């Protein structure tokens, strides 16, 4: 714990850039420099090795993100085995903005109180579900940066290693093949309508659904029939609770047992925003002018 405190204090010797509390330093990550509207939380410009890699709207009470936004790049190489990290400025506003790997041994209580930590996921029935997946990035640094718990929500293995993983791979193939300009992605969560679910005695909130949407304004118009409606934008919602109702995402009763109840439903952006409005109780807009402006 002492070594961590010294590490944080060392950043106070000179004025640092505020990466928590404002999206201004990383607006380039959003389409038309326009973050999604309709959500309330703490903005984080996720900085790793002195560069902003992606953006997260973080919920301090839930100790998990509402969404992460990022720019897609065609992946290269294998998934990194990078260590899990945390955001020092959530605990110490004057600390350096670079995310830091969790140190061995006891953690500073300010860090524990401000965000999720590795112990929250140990011996739970949930995996660490990336909002911004390493699969959608090219460089080792960009991929490694996704391994921060401020970019993670509790996700059932049946989703994370099944239909949701298949969705991420499908998006990767679609954008790599047909998107010829920048591709902007936002992935977030839908909370339970009532009676929230939590890890470890109200430490980390569990979402009922996970959603994702992409915006590719410039694309190859010679699309196959099955992708005619997939540009410039498309969206999906995935189940994170096998026992949830089928009002939003139906269940394929013929799916493999380990994946049954964790279905993903693809849909137009407008349909996603309709479901978000219903659950959050306010108008939600993911991309500037529906990615058409």
RODO-2510 file (C-alpha; in nm, 4 decimals, decimal comma):
residues 293
     n   res          X          Y          Z
     1     x     0,0000     0,0000     0,0000
     2     x     0,2823     0,2383     0,0834
     3     x     0,4457     0,1902    -0,2561
     4     x     0,1187     0,2711    -0,4311
     5     x     0,0701     0,5893    -0,2307
     6     x     0,4231     0,6998    -0,3149
     7     x     0,3574     0,6275    -0,6804
     8     x     0,0461     0,8413    -0,6770
     9     x     0,2102     1,1201    -0,4802
    10     x     0,5012     1,1331    -0,7221
    11     x     0,2657     1,2604    -0,9894
    12     x     0,1783     1,5628    -0,7742
    13     x     0,5236     1,7118    -0,8009
    14     x     0,4206     1,8809    -1,1257
    15     x     0,0807     1,9860    -1,2595
    16     x    -0,0894     1,6963    -1,4394
    17     x    -0,3544     1,6752    -1,7081
    18     x    -0,7038     1,6006    -1,5805
    19     x    -0,8251     1,2859    -1,7551
    20     x    -1,1257     1,2331    -1,5258
    21     x    -1,4272     1,4630    -1,5255
    22     x    -1,4236     1,5960    -1,8823
    23     x    -1,4208     1,4441    -2,2303
    24     x    -1,2501     1,7538    -2,3760
    25     x    -0,9024     1,5939    -2,4088
    26     x    -1,0392     1,2958    -2,6057
    27     x    -1,3295     1,4315    -2,8096
    28     x    -1,1626     1,3040    -3,1285
    29     x    -1,2710     0,9544    -3,0244
    30     x    -1,6372     1,0445    -3,0820
    31     x    -1,8073     1,0964    -3,4177
    32     x    -1,8054     1,4717    -3,4882
    33     x    -1,6461     1,5156    -3,1415
    34     x    -1,9936     1,4556    -2,9985
    35     x    -2,0284     1,2179    -2,6974
    36     x    -2,3541     1,0233    -2,6541
    37     x    -2,6352     1,2182    -2,4885
    38     x    -2,8819     1,1031    -2,2238
    39     x    -2,6405     0,9420    -1,9778
    40     x    -2,5060     1,0768    -1,6490
    41     x    -2,1714     0,9764    -1,5041
    42     x    -1,8020     1,0591    -1,4701
    43     x    -1,6150     1,1046    -1,8017
    44     x    -1,2755     0,9360    -1,8284
    45     x    -1,0289     0,9929    -2,1117
    46     x    -0,8501     0,6603    -2,0832
    47     x    -0,4780     0,7371    -2,1008
    48     x    -0,2122     0,4700    -2,1374
    49     x     0,1577     0,5313    -2,2072
    50     x     0,0822     0,9048    -2,2242
    51     x    -0,1775     0,8752    -2,5005
    52     x    -0,5566     0,8849    -2,4886
    53     x    -0,6718     0,5453    -2,6168
    54     x    -1,0501     0,5566    -2,5680
    55     x    -1,3218     0,7220    -2,3566
    56     x    -1,5462     0,5886    -2,0792
    57     x    -1,8472     0,7280    -1,8995
    58     x    -1,8042     0,5796    -1,5537
    59     x    -2,0618     0,5323    -1,2796
    60     x    -1,9016     0,5839    -0,9409
    61     x    -2,2010     0,4397    -0,7485
    62     x    -2,2071     0,1289    -0,9697
    63     x    -1,8247     0,1039    -0,9907
    64     x    -1,8562     0,0155    -1,3581
    65     x    -1,8920     0,1983    -1,6913
    66     x    -2,2139     0,3156    -1,8526
    67     x    -2,0311     0,2981    -2,1824
    68     x    -1,6913     0,3046    -2,3502
    69     x    -1,6333     0,4731    -2,6868
    70     x    -1,3436     0,4000    -2,9189
    71     x    -1,2088     0,4149    -3,2727
    72     x    -1,1871     0,0824    -3,4522
    73     x    -0,8610    -0,0270    -3,6141
    74     x    -0,8056    -0,3561    -3,7963
    75     x    -0,6559    -0,5924    -3,5347
    76     x    -0,3137    -0,7474    -3,5664
    77     x    -0,1489    -1,0170    -3,3560
    78     x    -0,2769    -1,2144    -3,0607
    79     x    -0,4745    -1,0959    -2,7612
    80     x    -0,2287    -0,9449    -2,5107
    81     x    -0,1846    -1,0950    -2,1673
    82     x    -0,1517    -0,7512    -2,0098
    83     x    -0,2056    -0,6941    -1,6404
    84     x    -0,5301    -0,5410    -1,5154
    85     x    -0,5201    -0,1704    -1,4366
    86     x    -0,7070     0,1008    -1,2476
    87     x    -0,7682     0,4746    -1,2866
    88     x    -0,5634     0,6713    -1,0271
    89     x    -0,7530     0,9987    -1,0776
    90     x    -1,0769     0,8405    -0,9534
    91     x    -0,9036     0,7990    -0,6176
    92     x    -0,6718     1,0995    -0,6271
    93     x    -0,7845     1,3822    -0,8613
    94     x    -0,4333     1,5320    -0,8717
    95     x    -0,2649     1,2041    -0,9639
    96     x    -0,1127     1,1261    -1,3023
    97     x    -0,3767     1,0381    -1,5626
    98     x    -0,2117     0,7222    -1,6954
    99     x    -0,3878     0,4022    -1,5921
   100     x    -0,1758     0,1925    -1,3539
   101     x    -0,1451    -0,1881    -1,3115
   102     x    -0,2758    -0,3179    -0,9807
   103     x     0,0214    -0,3685    -0,7469
   104     x     0,0729    -0,6871    -0,5466
   105     x    -0,0436    -0,6878    -0,1881
   106     x    -0,3018    -0,4718    -0,0083
   107     x    -0,4559    -0,1817    -0,2000
   108     x    -0,4873     0,1798    -0,0975
   109     x    -0,8374     0,2152     0,0519
   110     x    -0,9013     0,5258    -0,1597
   111     x    -0,8625     0,3106    -0,4700
   112     x    -1,0920     0,0392    -0,3292
   113     x    -1,3569     0,2963    -0,2408
   114     x    -1,3455     0,4719    -0,5789
   115     x    -1,3676     0,1866    -0,8307
   116     x    -1,3818    -0,1865    -0,8936
   117     x    -1,0758    -0,3915    -0,8004
   118     x    -0,9640    -0,7404    -0,8957
   119     x    -1,0944    -0,8932    -0,5720
   120     x    -1,4487    -0,7958    -0,6738
   121     x    -1,4429    -1,0504    -0,9570
   122     x    -1,2590    -1,3327    -0,7806
   123     x    -1,4859    -1,6230    -0,6818
   124     x    -1,7843    -1,4619    -0,8501
   125     x    -1,9995    -1,6208    -1,1211
   126     x    -1,9158    -1,3372    -1,3637
   127     x    -1,6312    -1,2731    -1,6061
   128     x    -1,4733    -0,9349    -1,6766
   129     x    -1,6637    -0,8155    -1,9799
   130     x    -1,4858    -0,5556    -2,1935
   131     x    -1,6910    -0,2636    -2,3190
   132     x    -1,4021    -0,1712    -2,5477
   133     x    -1,2623    -0,5089    -2,6602
   134     x    -0,8956    -0,5621    -2,7378
   135     x    -1,0061    -0,7471    -3,0528
   136     x    -1,1022    -0,4172    -3,2182
   137     x    -0,7548    -0,2618    -3,2040
   138     x    -0,4318    -0,2943    -3,3958
   139     x    -0,1434    -0,1831    -3,1742
   140     x    -0,0242    -0,3603    -2,8641
   141     x    -0,0620    -0,0388    -2,6628
   142     x    -0,4244     0,0136    -2,7701
   143     x    -0,5057    -0,3490    -2,6958
   144     x    -0,3333    -0,3450    -2,3568
   145     x    -0,5173    -0,0259    -2,2597
   146     x    -0,8514    -0,2090    -2,2730
   147     x    -0,7486    -0,4148    -1,9712
   148     x    -0,8607    -0,1648    -1,7098
   149     x    -1,1454    -0,2431    -1,4722
   150     x    -1,2992     0,0950    -1,5538
   151     x    -1,3701    -0,0577    -1,8982
   152     x    -1,5277    -0,3739    -1,7577
   153     x    -1,8680    -0,4908    -1,6339
   154     x    -1,9691    -0,8209    -1,4745
   155     x    -2,0669    -1,0408    -1,7706
   156     x    -2,1858    -1,3986    -1,7639
   157     x    -1,9516    -1,6458    -1,9308
   158     x    -2,2364    -1,7722    -2,1501
   159     x    -2,2496    -1,4255    -2,3044
   160     x    -1,8827    -1,3250    -2,2958
   161     x    -1,7573    -1,6520    -2,4478
   162     x    -2,0611    -1,7076    -2,6668
   163     x    -2,3042    -1,4819    -2,8571
   164     x    -2,1405    -1,1557    -2,7478
   165     x    -1,7970    -1,2747    -2,8556
   166     x    -1,9466    -1,3831    -3,1879
   167     x    -2,0942    -1,0330    -3,2273
   168     x    -1,7545    -0,8703    -3,1665
   169     x    -1,5956    -1,0954    -3,4270
   170     x    -1,8763    -1,0231    -3,6735
   171     x    -1,8356    -0,6473    -3,6254
   172     x    -1,4619    -0,6848    -3,6734
   173     x    -1,5079    -0,8687    -4,0039
   174     x    -1,7736    -0,6251    -4,1302
   175     x    -1,5792    -0,3082    -4,0510
   176     x    -1,2447    -0,4457    -4,1703
   177     x    -1,3994    -0,5408    -4,5044
   178     x    -1,6396    -0,2564    -4,5840
   179     x    -1,5589     0,0503    -4,3712
   180     x    -1,3122     0,2659    -4,5652
   181     x    -1,2958     0,5590    -4,3236
   182     x    -1,3084     0,6054    -3,9490
   183     x    -1,5319     0,3677    -3,7549
   184     x    -1,6666     0,4959    -3,4229
   185     x    -1,8005     0,2472    -3,1697
   186     x    -1,9841     0,2797    -2,8419
   187     x    -2,0595    -0,0162    -2,6155
   188     x    -2,2580     0,0170    -2,2957
   189     x    -2,4980    -0,1422    -2,0503
   190     x    -2,8671    -0,1446    -1,9684
   191     x    -2,9356    -0,1735    -1,5937
   192     x    -3,2151    -0,3754    -1,4391
   193     x    -3,5393    -0,1808    -1,4222
   194     x    -3,5568    -0,2463    -1,0485
   195     x    -3,3895    -0,4659    -0,7862
   196     x    -3,0328    -0,4179    -0,9109
   197     x    -2,7924    -0,7106    -0,8999
   198     x    -2,4486    -0,6628    -0,7441
   199     x    -2,1146    -0,8317    -0,6864
   200     x    -1,9837    -0,8668    -0,3312
   201     x    -2,2373    -0,6832    -0,1159
   202     x    -2,3154    -0,3844    -0,3387
   203     x    -1,9619    -0,3405    -0,4656
   204     x    -2,0114    -0,3624    -0,8457
   205     x    -2,3437    -0,3409    -1,0296
   206     x    -2,4369    -0,6167    -1,2752
   207     x    -2,6146    -0,5063    -1,5966
   208     x    -2,9159    -0,6884    -1,7359
   209     x    -2,8162    -0,6223    -2,0980
   210     x    -2,5121    -0,5069    -2,2929
   211     x    -2,5458    -0,3011    -2,6094
   212     x    -2,3152    -0,1868    -2,8861
   213     x    -2,3380     0,0400    -3,1899
   214     x    -2,1010     0,1509    -3,4639
   215     x    -2,0895     0,4492    -3,6972
   216     x    -1,8968     0,4311    -4,0258
   217     x    -1,9799     0,7387    -4,2364
   218     x    -1,7582     0,6358    -4,5308
   219     x    -1,7983     0,2807    -4,6553
   220     x    -1,7892     0,0602    -4,9622
   221     x    -2,1380     0,0750    -5,1148
   222     x    -2,0923    -0,2589    -5,2924
   223     x    -2,2395    -0,4411    -4,9970
   224     x    -2,3737    -0,7961    -4,9963
   225     x    -2,7489    -0,8250    -4,9548
   226     x    -2,7278    -0,9259    -4,5903
   227     x    -2,5350    -0,6059    -4,5042
   228     x    -2,7431    -0,3519    -4,6997
   229     x    -2,8901    -0,2155    -4,3753
   230     x    -2,5668    -0,2411    -4,1739
   231     x    -2,4243     0,0954    -4,2856
   232     x    -2,3539     0,3666    -4,1990
   233     x    -2,4635     0,2487    -3,8553
   234     x    -2,5961    -0,0593    -3,6843
   235     x    -2,6546    -0,1803    -3,3295
   236     x    -2,7187    -0,4812    -3,1094
   237     x    -2,8346    -0,5734    -2,7598
   238     x    -2,7177    -0,8860    -2,5773
   239     x    -2,8690    -1,0642    -2,2800
   240     x    -2,6606    -1,0871    -1,9615
   241     x    -2,9252    -1,2729    -1,7600
   242     x    -3,0621    -1,6038    -1,8845
   243     x    -3,3765    -1,5497    -1,6756
   244     x    -3,4684    -1,2042    -1,8100
   245     x    -3,7893    -1,1629    -2,0063
   246     x    -3,7843    -1,1907    -2,3857
   247     x    -3,9349    -0,8456    -2,4411
   248     x    -3,6079    -0,6990    -2,5732
   249     x    -3,4078    -1,0021    -2,6850
   250     x    -3,5799    -1,3353    -2,7607
   251     x    -3,4203    -1,6636    -2,6549
   252     x    -3,3214    -1,9282    -2,9070
   253     x    -3,4388    -2,2485    -2,7394
   254     x    -3,2202    -2,4507    -2,9771
   255     x    -2,8946    -2,2789    -2,8798
   256     x    -2,6172    -2,4769    -2,7140
   257     x    -2,6840    -2,5233    -2,3440
   258     x    -2,3869    -2,3135    -2,2301
   259     x    -2,5038    -2,0192    -2,4452
   260     x    -2,8814    -2,0546    -2,4038
   261     x    -3,0408    -1,7394    -2,2660
   262     x    -2,7506    -1,5124    -2,3664
   263     x    -2,8751    -1,4291    -2,7142
   264     x    -2,7822    -1,1151    -2,9098
   265     x    -3,0340    -0,9271    -3,1204
   266     x    -2,9074    -0,7040    -3,4011
   267     x    -3,1168    -0,3962    -3,4782
   268     x    -3,1138    -0,0480    -3,6334
   269     x    -2,9663     0,2323    -3,4220
   270     x    -3,3139     0,3882    -3,3815
   271     x    -3,4450     0,0683    -3,2205
   272     x    -3,1553     0,0568    -2,9753
   273     x    -3,2160     0,4188    -2,8778
   274     x    -3,5846     0,3399    -2,8240
   275     x    -3,4961     0,0686    -2,5713
   276     x    -3,2401     0,2943    -2,4026
   277     x    -3,4968     0,5740    -2,3716
   278     x    -3,7453     0,3333    -2,2144
   279     x    -3,4981     0,2036    -1,9570
   280     x    -3,3163     0,5297    -1,8726
   281     x    -3,6298     0,7448    -1,8799
   282     x    -3,4827     1,0088    -2,1086
   283     x    -3,3980     1,0605    -2,4744
   284     x    -3,0705     0,8871    -2,5598
   285     x    -2,8692     0,9722    -2,8711
   286     x    -2,5614     0,7604    -2,9401
   287     x    -2,4181     0,9354    -3,2481
   288     x    -2,4390     1,2895    -3,3831
   289     x    -2,7342     1,3094    -3,6235
   290     x    -2,7587     0,9300    -3,6329
   291     x    -2,4132     0,9141    -3,7983
   292     x    -2,5577     1,0888    -4,1054
   293     x    -2,4300     1,4401    -4,0309
***
